[in-house]
């Protein structure tokens, strides 16, 4: 019987596995031994640490022992990859997914839009600013430490499927309308669908950046979207106690 040919992808997978195994088991001394200062030839450990001290202006490398975490930044993810990441997040694995989109206007200026559920930091009161003007940061994470999403609010009944919301801009005389779908995405009046409240607000108002959790008002309750989330966060701590 003729030997079975190995598929092209298997070779790549094998090589990647070997590299990952080596990365997990190697040491700084081994990495230093591979150091090549220039094209003239091998330099070795002594040159590596000498150049390291000069570059970092430190006598020894600083050991970092923080908690492990995974941050993924990409324009989009395959449906199966997204489902796998959601599974990891639901099981308290520290995975942060940050979708980004790159735009270019007529003048050639490039704008990176971060399509994520985030809020700007609260202003800090100073000596010249009364402390009553300082705004407390929004509550975004439940008792388990997981960030509460729009879909979570639908699942617990705080929001409903096909929930009408509005983004009011009274100074400009504008009111933008949208509908929160069953999966937590936002459908604007023009029929386009967006994954996050912030991205939906940006497109609806035609602005560069906008905090969607602060912008969208739930018509049925008269509350901002972030207020619904804070109520859900508070309730999670009560249930956990």
N, C-alpha and C positions, 0 to 999 in steps of 0.2 A: 504494500500500500504506500502510495506517495505521501511524503510528509505534508501536513496541512500548513498552508501559508499563513503567516501571522498578518492580521490586518494592520494597516498603517497606523491607526490610532493607538494600537496596543503598544507599539514601540515608543511612541511619545509618552504614553501613560507610564510605562516602565521607567523611562529616563527621568520624568518628573518625580516619580516616587523615590528614586534613588537620590535625587537632589534634596528632596524634603527630608529623607532619612539622615543624610549627611548634615543638613542645616540644624537638625534637632540634636545631634550628638557631637558636633564639633566644638572646639574651644577657641578662645581669643588667640592663644598661642599658635594654634594650627592655622588660623586665618592669617596671622602675622607672618608665618613662614612662607606663605604664598605671595607675599607682597612684592610687587615689581615697580620700582620707583619710576623707571623710564624704559625706553625701548632698547637701551644699551645692554640690559641684562638683569638678572635676579638680584634683589636687594636683601630680602630676608627680614627676620624678626627685629634685629637691632635698628635697622633703618626705619622699619614700620613704626616702632614706638618713639623713635626720635622725631620723625615727621609728625606723628600724632600729637606729641607734646607741643611742637611748634605751631601746628594748625589750631589746636583747641586752647592753647595757652594754659594748659593744666599739667600737673606733674604726673597724674595717673588717670586712666579712663574712669569716668563716673559710672557706677553701677546703678541701673534703673530697675526697680523691683515693684513697679505699679501693678494694679490688677489688669489682667489681660482683657482686651476688648477688640472688636472687629468693626471697622468703619468702611462701608462700601460706597463709593461715589461713582455714579454712572448715569448716562442719559436714559437708559431703560434696562429692564431685566426681563429675561424669558419668563413666561408664566410659571413653569415648573420651578425655576430658580426663586421666583418671588414667593411661591408657596412654601418652599423649603426654608427661606429666611423667616417667614411668618411663623413657621413651626418652631424654629429656634428661639425667636423672640418670646413666643407664648410659653416656652419652657425656661424662661429666665436666663437665656444665653445672651451676654452683652453684645448684641449685634445692632448697629446703627446703619440704616440705609438712607442715603442722601441722593435723590435723583436731581440732576442738573440739566439745564437747557441753555444752549449758546445761541444768542441772537446777534444780528448785525443790521444796523440801520442804514439809511441811504447815504450817510456821511462816512460809512465804513467803521463806525464805532461799534465795538463788540461788548455785549452785555451778557453776563452769566446770571441766570435766574436759578436760585436754589429752591427747588420744589419740595419744601419740607414744612412740617407743622412746627413752627417755632415762633417765638415772640421776641421783640426787642427788649433789652435789659431795662429794668425800671430805673427812672431817674433817681439820683442820690441827692438828698437834701444837703445844702451847703449853708455857710454862715449867712449868706445874702438871700437864701431861699427858705421860706418858712417850711418847717418839717411837715406841715399838713399837705403840702403839694407833692410829697414823695409818694409814689405809687407802688404798692406791694406787688411783687412778681406773681404771675398767675400760677395756680396750682395745676400741674399737668400730669403728675404721676400718681397712680393708685397705691394702695397699701403694699402691694408686692413690688413696687418700684418700676412698674411698666407704664409707659406713656399711654394715656387714654386717647383713643382715636375717635373719629366721627362714627365709624362702624360700631365701636363699643357702645356709644350713646344710643344707637339704634337697637342694639342687642338687649340693652337693659331697659328700653322703653322710654328713655329720656327724650329721644327723637323718634319720629316715625318715618317709614318709607314714603317717598314723594313729599317730603316736608318742604313747604315754601319758605324761603328766606329772602331777606332784602339787604342790600348794601346802600345805605342812605348817605348822600353827600350834600347836606342842606346848603352849604356855602356856594356850591356850584349849581344847585337846583336839580341834582341828579338822584335818581333812585334806580338801582340795578337789581334785577330779579333773578333768582335761581331756584333750583329744586334739588334737595338732597335725595339721591337715589338709595335703593335698598343696600347697595354695597358700600355706601359712604362717600361716593363720588358726587361731584356737583355738576348739574346740567344747567347751563346758562340759557337765557331767552333765545339765543340764536341756534340752540340745539347742540352746541359743542359741550363735551364732557371733560372734566378735569379731576385729577386725583386728589387734590388737596384744597382746603378752603382758601389758602393764601394764593395759590395759583389761579383759582377761579376769580378771586377778587382783582388780581392784577389784570387779567384779561378783560373782565367786565368793565373796569374803570379806565383801562388803557394807561396804566402807570407802570413804572419800573419795579416797584416793590410795595407790598401791602400785607399787613397782618390780617389774614382772613378770620382768625378766631375772634378778633376784636371787631372786625368790620361787619360780619354777617349777623343780622337780627332774625331770630326765629319768629315769624309772624304770629303763629298760634299762641306762643307764650309771652311775647314781648321781651324776651331775654336775648342777650348776646350769646353767641356760640360758646365763648369761653366761660360764661356763667353756667351753662349746662354742664360743661366739663368739670368745673370746680365743684358743683353739687355732686357729681358722680364720684369725684375723688374723695370728698368728705364722707360720702356714704360707704365707700370701700373701707375706710378706716373704722367706721362704726361697726361694720359687719365683721371686721377682723378682730375686734376687741372682745 
